[in-house]
Amino acid sequence: MTDSPDAYTKPTHYIDSDHPDVIAFAKRLVGDATDPAEKAKRLYYGVRDEVAYDPYRDFEREDSYSASGALHLRKAFCVGKAALMAAAARAVGVPARLGLADVRNHLATPQFLDMAGTDMFIYHGFTEVWVEGKWVKATPTFNLTLCEKFGVKPLDFDGRNDALFHPFDINNRKHMEYTAYRGQYADVPAQEIRDAFKSYYPKLYAHNQSRHQDDFGNEALASRQKAGV
């Protein structure tokens, strides 16, 4: 891994910034913007809200990790969404890379926690974009609709300052806690993530392969209503 932005400008297998649909998506979102920070901001909101967060993706599938896969399905888990933002940024001339971290999620649904067996989520994906001579972190994971169902503040991004998960929700309950950073990547280390998930989340991994049509957003809303918050 290098900090040089030149290493994060070209398409890769999963961050497929040369895919015609990714290019069209990026150009539509950016519109007339020429400033890299403004480009990154517009891309962030497009990826955040036009692609729904779905932790029930089949982790064996290649399109669960790719930018074009997230775009075509219009749903993805955090790594797929981060890959899409990185690819879209590269497509419009903004160097970008994938960042990975471990986070403790205090507000996952009971159903998902049962499947995962823990509230520790490893290999959480976010995006880093090169803006004004520095790397800036952006986390387009939770779409606005999902945030509303969870009662979580939607995460905003101005293109210039890091946008990482809020530690508390709108009711001051613990939300997200970063416990470790795993580094930055020019492409998604998909096999490494698969191996880790299969070992760390065997029940969830098997469940997701069965193609269950779980709805994480409705789970979140039902859980919140049951808790009376």
PyMOL commands that set and color helices and strands:
alter all, ss='L'
color gray80, all
select helices_A, chain A and resi 5-8+20-30+36-50+62-64+67-73+78-91+110-116+144-150+190-200+202-209+216-227
alter helices_A, ss='H'
color red, helices_A
select strands_A, chain A and resi 52-53+75-76+96-105+120-131+134-138+176-185
alter strands_A, ss='S'
color yellow, strands_A
deselect
rebuild
show_as cartoon
